[in-house]
Amino acid sequence: MATQIADAPFKYRTSPTAIEAFEAWLKEHGQELPKHTHPWDVSRSDIFVEDRWQPIFAEMRAKAPVNWVEGTPYGNYWNVTTVKTIQHVESLPELYSSSWQYGGITIGDPPEDVTPEHLEERRLPMFIAMDRPEHTGQRRTVAPAFTPGEIDKMAAEVRMRTAAVLDSLPWGEEFDWVDKVSIELTTGMLAILFGFPWEDRRLLTFWSDWAGDVELGLARELNDTRFEILQEMAQYFGRLWMERTGAPPSRDLISMMINSDAMNHMSPQEFMGNLVLLIVGGNDTTRNTMSGIVQALDQFPDQRAIFEADPSVIPNAVQECIRYVTPLAHMRRTATEDADLFGQQIKKGDKLILWYISANRDEAVFDNPDKLIVTRENARRHLSFGYGIHRCVGARLAELQLKILMEEMHARRMRVNVTGNVRRVRANFVHGFRELGVTLSKF
């Protein structure tokens, strides 16, 4: 599998970041972007970067939980916006496909003028974008890395690294929490999972951002750059693959793939796709929740007071923060047959966008959903990890990292005050923070 990748000349870049490239492109070509004209076209990234998406989804949940939107820059699609409707779709994976062959898991589609050969070259199959039985075999390959036993083995190292990062922070001096804490902790965890060279761990964040920013597809030049960078990622991992081929099996994810009948014959595109899945899944989601926790506690001082007074609320508070933040805003499914979905007539080939960010604010399930409530009794009903056969394979590890972060903050009586710039991700898929200026004080 990886030989074709590993034989290529080895080079990789570290700049510009995806957001730097996209913001530079916007300055020159922003007027070229297609317009969002439908009031319920929530594929527009401005509502997320400006944090004003809440009332739009609330209106949909109240008036039409499943609704059809036409003429968007991402084509026509169904908005699916409540817990009930999303769980129904996700419980029928044969009818509502995740497969890359139908369009995959994000709202974007390839440009219409791309040749079939070019499209085939750039497809990135990954097991989250597969249906059964392929999905089952590949998921089973990596699942052993995330069993309760394996998570328990990681706990001491996660705590040690978390403590070291928090102890390195300046008190009474403003700094960027995203860079100093969220990125540092998540890239470190990914490096451990992959057995990735520690000195290069920040490459994982660089690649994750280029892989996960759906909006790059709106800029053809950047789409080309994105694919080149993902090829560089695959070359790097291809060498790790070749180094470990024939070595005794170990606990890292690359070794697990090598020793799996379901994954050791992957094409270069499939290898690249699964790397993207594991890196984005392990990086963006946890990273953005780590930032979202401190922003939410600052925004709701009454809830911060509960956390500071009683650390026993931390396990539940983690679930509530994951609900409140919702680090991935949506997942996509494609109908394989005509179907009735709560009175709406779905046609074969229709695109359905499952808005987890809306379901996690569903008034029918969560009282006062726009408020962080660290003692919320049903916080675990959130859909941030998905539902059904595609539920996030690394959910337990994400929960462990967040729990330990909150415990170590509490042990240091660390209050994180938002005092500087707050920049959110300009995206309709990844939901989180680019920058969060904070200052530490004691409680």
Number of C-alpha atoms within 10 A of each C-alpha: 18 24 14 11 25 19 12 13 9 12 11 15 13 10 11 12 14 22 18 11 15 20 13 13 15 14 9 9 12 13 9 10 11 12 11 15 12 11 8 18 20 20 22 20 18 15 16 22 19 12 12 11 17 14 10 15 25 19 12 18 23 13 10 16 22 21 16 18 15 14 14 18 17 19 12 16 21 22 27 29 28 30 25 15 16 24 17 16 21 21 14 12 21 16 17 24 28 27 24 20 13 18 20 24 22 21 23 19 15 14 12 7 7 10 9 10 8 9 13 11 10 16 18 22 23 25 23 25 25 23 19 15 8 16 19 16 15 22 19 14 18 22 13 16 19 18 15 12 10 13 19 13 11 18 15 12 13 21 18 12 17 23 18 12 16 17 13 10 16 12 14 12 11 17 21 19 24 23 16 14 19 23 23 19 24 26 26 19 23 23 20 19 18 19 16 21 10 12 8 10 19 17 17 22 21 19 23 25 21 24 21 22 19 20 21 23 17 19 16 11 11 18 17 13 15 21 15 14 21 21 20 21 24 23 25 17 21 24 18 19 21 18 10 15 16 11 11 8 14 12 15 17 22 25 22 20 20 23 18 16 13 17 23 18 14 17 17 21 21 18 23 26 23 20 24 25 20 21 24 23 23 24 24 25 24 25 28 26 27 31 23 24 23 21 21 20 23 18 15 14 12 14 19 19 12 18 20 19 12 10 14 12 15 22 18 18 26 26 22 26 23 27 25 24 24 28 26 25 22 26 18 24 28 28 21 18 14 13 15 9 13 12 8 13 11 20 14 14 16 19 26 27 24 29 26 26 26 26 33 27 26 23 17 14 17 18 13 12 17 13 15 24 23 22 17 16 11 13 23 15 15 25 23 26 21 20 17 14 17 20 14 16 23 18 17 14 23 26 16 18 24 25 20 21 26 21 20 18 18 19 12 13 14 17 19 22 19 22 15 14 13 15 14 17 21 24 23 23 24 22 26 28 24 19 18 24 19 24 20 19 14 11 12
